[in-house]
């Protein structure tokens, strides 16, 4: 969900909140660990951004930043034996830029 503060102006800042689902794939081992598996994770996402309307046009430039809070579980195996399993916080910032068209 997003709330645009000034949707009819040239610059329209907004805030948003939502739910994020992250899938991990292509995990691999290393010199000590034969295999590593990371479970998919779900968590809240918070967003700040703005739309910049091009003059005399329906085109907009968009920029935003999202803070995503996820805590996946990871399990490591070596020699066919589970050597460690733990939950860790992975809370990335994600930045985006784009162009759009308002109908």
Secondary structure, 3 states (H helix, E strand, C coil): CEEECCCCCCEEEEEEEEEEEECCCCCCCCCCCCEEEECCEEEEEEEEEEEEECCCCCEEEEEEEEEECECCEEEEEECCEEEEEEECCECCEEEEEEEEECC
